[in-house]
Amino acid sequence: MAERVDYAAILTEPLIRQNPVTLQILGICSALAVTTTLATALTMSISLTVVLTLSAGLISAIRRHIPNTIRLIVQIVIIAALVIVIDQVLQAYFAEISRALSVYVGLITTNCLVLGRTEAYARHHAPPAAMVDAFGNGLGYSLVLLVIGGLRELFGKGELFGAQVLPLADAGGWFTPLSLMLLAPSAFFLLGLLVWAVRSRVPEQIEPPEHTPPLRTEPAE
Amino acid sequence: MAGPDRNPWRRLLALPNESRAKTVLVAFLVSAVCAALVSGATVLLRPIQAANRAAEERAQIAALVQGIPGMADLLAQSGGTLSTAVIALESGRAAADVTPATLNATLADPANWTALAPGADLAGLGQRPDYAQVFLLRDGDAVSLVLLPLSGRGYGGRIDAILALRGDMNTIAGLAVTQHSETPGLGARIEERSWQASFPGTELRDGRGEMRFRVARGPASGVHEVDGITGATRTGSGVTGMVRFWLGPDGYGPFLDAIARGEF
């Protein structure tokens, strides 16, 4: 255990190069569902980052004592307990945002990003490294959520964090809101464009094609 | 990685991870710690959550009253406030010894609840309180609007709502859903203004006094129906049962009769 751990690299790697959402396409269900406004996206990001970091720390702290046969259920129980606590805190102190997030805070439990990091990283590393890795992944997830949430709120309502940025045509301005941006499909489009943009900057993320098209295609008659 | 641990604080921890005793111990400890964490958070935060819900309910009552046409003027005439009363549901009269301040303490006593027979339990509640807090608006001597809290069982859980009735005690003036746990995008649309907008003007009973109100399975047909929500049939029938139960003889029926007789 004498080798030095490069915390800076662990923290920054998941931001773009190993981003859990755009590279591994993990946790996109919630990423699509809560990004209609920046406020919900930010709350969801913070909740997920807190759950991810704490669960990674806890699981890493007891990693030498988790029997292999029940390791998944132990991890899920710890994650679920943290999620319930976060949900209760949100309901108490951020009642309005908690209503907007509805079931999606509870669904952090089943977010593959959380279980993925605890299973792949926290189980094999010391608590500081595991927590830094989890925090970095949480930030990577947050980055994607905030970009998509910001774009959707800006073009869907002309607002950022609820404040009018673009003058609406209804109120004498020039901007006509794109209602599509407030619907779920737009999040798919934006996420797809984001993945494309990232991969054209970082070409090593491009996956090899799973199928090679046949060279000669006979038209079916 | 999983070698024997030299940590002295428990001999059991030194057992191999795959042994049965260790597996049971770890499972038990993790569950116990998590259970303590969850219950602690729930118990500590419940007062704040209850205060939030109460504030939201007040805001919704205010919004409900403001949203009823002509009601803002009436409110201004009557001094701008609704009067509050706790009624005994069985007799339909004002409760003698229960005030809004002591209502919660009274309802904490199971003796003040009445079990419902399965046939009468349209709202799926199992039991109903003997006392309820209602809000009244008077125009001169007559009651011109009454706000009744309702609760019933929807698809995902309990639905709480407030129904506003006009002075004839038959025409709905509005509905506000204060709490629910229906499916987002389907049943949860009961909290949307656009759906609640189909309530005002809907009538509860027909000319012979028979309860006809229901949430339709599609667009409303007739004056006794409101539009259904596509894909949320059980939420709709939950709302139907809730309104029918609470405005029927086991709910506010005696109270509404007392108002109609001019006794209130």
Interface residues (C-beta under 8 A of the other chain):
Chain A: I62 R63 R64 H65 I66 P67 N68 T69 I70 I73 V74 V77 I78 A80 A81 L82 I84 V85 Q88 V89 Q91 A92 Y93 A95 S102 V103 H124
Chain B: M1 A2 G3 D5 L13 N17 E18 K22 T23 V26 A27 V30 S31 V33 C34 A35 L37 V38 A41 T42 L45 I48 Q49 N52 R53 E56 P184 A188
